[in-house]
Amino acid sequence: MDSSSLSRVLESAEVQAFATGFPTTMAHLGITLALMIAGAVIYALFTPWKEIALIREGNSAAAVAFAGVLVGLAIPLAVSLSVSTSIKDITLWGFATVVLQLLAFRIVDILLTGLPQRIKEGEVSAAVLLVGAKLSTALILAAALTG
C-alpha cells in the first residue's frame, strides 16, 4: 500500500468516526466499571458476612453469592450505559442504579432471613436462592431504566 492509499484509508469516514468515538467509549466503559467496582466494594463492606474472606477460605457458597452481586450490579449498569448519552448522564444514572441495587440487595438479605449463616456454612443452595433473588431485582431495575 503506497502512502496516498494509506492516507485515503486514514481519512475515511469510518476511521475518523472510530478515532472520535473510541476515546468516548473508553471513558464510558471506565466510568461504568468504576461504578460497578465501587458498588461491589460497598456491598462487601456492609454485608453481615465477609464474603471475600470466605471465598479465600474456599467457601463456594460465598463465591456464588458474590458472583450474583457482581452480575446483579452489572445488569442495570449495562442498561444505564446503553441508554445514557453523556459522561454526566452515565455517572448520574449509574450512581442511582448502584444505590438502588444495593438497597434492593439489602432488602433481599433481610427478607431471606437465615441465608447469611447458611452461606457462611457453605450451603450452595442458599447462595443460589440469594443470587436468583438479586438477579431478579437487577432485571426489574434494568427494565425500569429503559422506561
N, C-alpha and C positions, 0 to 999 in steps of 0.2 A: 504494500500500500504506500503510495507516494504521499508527500506532505500535503498536497492540495486535497487529496481524498480524505486524509486524516482530518484535515481542517474542516471539511464539509461534514464529516461524521460528528466531530466535536461541536459544531454549530447547529446540529439538527435539533428540532423542537423536542424530541424525546430526551436527548442528552441534557439539554438545557432545563427541561422540566425535572429531570432526576436531580441535577445539580442544585436546583432551587428547593425541591421538596425533600430531599434526603436529610438535610440538617434539621428541618422541622419535624420530620418523622422521628428522628433520633431523640429530639427534645421531648416530644410527646411520649415516646416509649420510656425515656428516663424518668419523667415525672410520674408516670403510671406505676413503674416498677418501684420507685421510691415510696409511693403511697402504699403499695402492697406490702413492702418490707416493713414500713412503719406500723401498719395495721397488725402484721404478724407479731412484731416485737411487743406492741402494746398488749395484744391478746395474751402472749406468753407471760408477760409480767403480771397480768391480773387474773390468770386462771387459778382456780382453787388447787390445782395440782401442777407440778412443774414438768410440763411435757418434754422439754428439751433434755432435762436431767434423766427422765425416764427413758427417753429414746436412746440416750448414750449408754444406759444400762441394758439396752436390748429389749425394751418393752414394745412389742409390736402393736398393742392396742393404742398406746400413746402416739406411735408413729402414724397409724391410720387416722386417729383423731386430728393430729396436727396437719396432716396432708389435707384433710377435709377443710380445715381452716384456710389453708393456702388457696385451695381451689374455690372455696366459698368467698374469699376476698377477690380472687381473680375474675370470677364471672361478672359481677356487677361493674368492676373496674374496666373490664374489656368493653362492656356495653357503653359505659360512660365515655371511654376513649373513642368509640366509634360514632357517638352522637355529638361529641363536642367539636367545636370549630377553632378553638384557640388555646394557647397555653393557660390563660386565665380561666377559661371555661373548664378545661380538663382538671386544673387544680381545684377549682371550686366544687365541681360535681364529684370529682374523685374523693376529696376530703369528706363531703357529705355522705358519699357511698360508704366509705370506711367507717365513719361514725355510726351510721345506721346499721351496717352489717355487724359491727362489734356489739351494738345494743341488742340486735336480734340474737347474736350468739349467746350473750349473757342470759337473755330470756329463755332460750332453749336449754342452756345449762341448768337454770333454776327449775324449769318445768320438768325436766327429765332427772329428777332427784335420784341420788344414789349412783348415777353414772360416773362421776369423778372417781369415787372409790373403786368402782368396778374396773375402770380403765387403769387406775393405779395398780390394781392387782393383775393386770394383763388380760382382761376379758375382752377379746376382739369383737364379740357380738355387741357389746355395749358401745364400743367405738364406732362400729358400722352404723348402728342406730343414730348415734350422735352426728356422724357425717351425713347421713341421709337427711336429718332434720336441718342441718346447717346448709347443705346444698339446696334444699327446697326453699329456704328463705333467700338464698342467694339468687335463685332463678326468679323468684317473685319480685325481688328488689330490681333485678336487671330488667324485667318486663315493665316495671313501673317507670324506669328511667326512659324507656322509649316512648312513653306517653300514650 
